[in-house]
Amino acid sequence: MTSGTTPAPQPQAPRQSFLRSATVVAVAMAIMNVAAYGFTLIGSRLLLQEQFGAITALLGLLLIGNVASLGLQATAARQLATHTGDDAKSLADAMLRAGRRSALGLTVLCLLLTPVFMWLLHIDSVVAILLLAPTLGGLTLMGSQLGVLQGSHRWTELAAVYTSAGLGRLVLGGGALLVHPSLDWAMAGLALGAAVPATLGQFFLRGSRGASGRQIREVLRETVHGTHTLLAFFALANADVLFARALLDEKDSGYYAAGLIVAKACLFLPQFVIVLVFPSLANSPGDTVRLRRAIFAVAGLGACAVVGTLILPGIVVEVIGGKEKYAALGPYTWLFAIAGSAYAVLQLVVYAAIAQQEKRAALGIWLGLVVLAVAAGIVLGTGTATGLGGVQVLAAMTSTCAVLLSAGLAAGLHRQTADSPQT
């Protein structure tokens, strides 16, 4: 009996080490999200509704463009987790070089698309649109660095970069708004804030070398699939603010932008769950039990958020911008909590699809976006729903779309697992 129980404590050491590392990363991500949330709150209070709607739309574009960063991070983390020794060192250098190339390409593309963004979002400031380019470039560099740190299990440095990303946005972006509350200054602060984590990541990973041209090309090719799937997800998750900007009047678009503060909080709050389960989903793609548990965890956090908005709508309104400007939104904040929570579940399922290399996921999400765009155009574009009614209808449509896509993709992953040959 004694001999049988003596080895039992041994596995606890690596488990406890993992839990400590996971806690550090989860806290850092929470700080990052709260800090980014703080910048949005500062904007909602200091900017006019029309300007706040514009900055929210620009943040939506940044989230869509940031999928390259997330794709690089996922590829690097998965690759480096399965390589050791000199091969891992050269692979890390390849990831960093791929990140620099991607950042340069996206910066140039963003600059070329400046007239399109001005027309699409009805924003007259050339400076604000131009500042999207360096901001996106810094975020892309950060993504490759995060992936190398994550795949190398350098959790403390990973947490430091996450923290600096949030604090850079809050201190520099929010500080710019406090100095001069305008769209141009807000974007200048965001651009400077995006340079902070990229600079810190470069410091942590200084001295990386040894990558070959072949490795860089292989890394970029592998990144394409994950980036495409994530692009589809973030395009869908941020399309509603563009629909609101295009199909609602400026005041109602501002109401919708304020409601999205609640939705984005519910979307990003459970991100640490993805960080924890993604490696295990990649190593064991058939583990549907772990996926279901993760979905229940994310959905449970979302349910708590929805209940909170139902019980305390006045406090929610005060937090997102104040009763003076957004009191009319109070009875409907729970709709945005549902929308954000639905997208959080969908995000988890999307990462599971990436881990399982399910190539049909992106197509399904793009199809969902097309359906949502058509539905929004019919209902809002024809004036069937206007004013706050239009705000409510758009939030409800996005929630329904996310729930249906989550169910469809999860069912597809289950079927793929069931059809896989058993070994």
Disulfide bonds with the S-S distance in Angstrom:
none
